[in-house]
Amino acid sequence: MPNSDIIADIESPVKTRKRLFEAGHMKILVLHLISQAPKFSYDIIKDVGTVVGGGYSPSTGTIYPTLNYLEEQQYIHAELNADERKQYSITALGTQHLAAQQSTIEKILCRFDTRKQIHNNEVYIDIKRAMENLKASLRLKILHSELSAEQVREIADKIDQAAVEISRMELTQ
């Protein structure tokens, strides 16, 4: 990423992740959504936005290639309705593929559920702020410093240590 992109990202009042989906995850999510009921592309866009939350809405430039791929793989089938709009349904092969990817779809849904909780629940505002501070400090450190391999490992170790400490916290209710 060019330095100007990093600076713009740091200075931007609205901080968004550059990439919400790991490779192939949008395809699995769209297939999962279509498996629930036949859908038009507009419904898929709305449903993905609902799953992700935080005001996200995928572009048609993301959805249409995804739908084309799923059709080419014969995971979905499109039918034209009376208005000449395509409605997408899952195929038997798509159902098999989705079943094989069940752990991946659960991981995707869990990740976005957690994301929505952090973004939408005021109780977690301090956690959201701290996460943004961590990301900003890492961006600034990378932007203004040449980190050695040892420094990179040290930073990663500190983040890993914080993750372990958080996971070991005793929660009281």
Buried (B, 14 or more C-beta within 10 A) or exposed (E): EEEEEBEEBBEEEEEEEEEBBEEEBBBBBBBBBBBEEBBBBEBBBBBBBEBBBBEBEBEEEBBEEBBEBBBEBEBBBBEEEEEEEBBBBBBEEBEEBBEEBEEBBEBBEEBBEEBBEBBEEEEBEEEBEEEEEEBBEEBEEBEEEEEEEEEEEEBEEEEEEEEEEEEEEEEEE
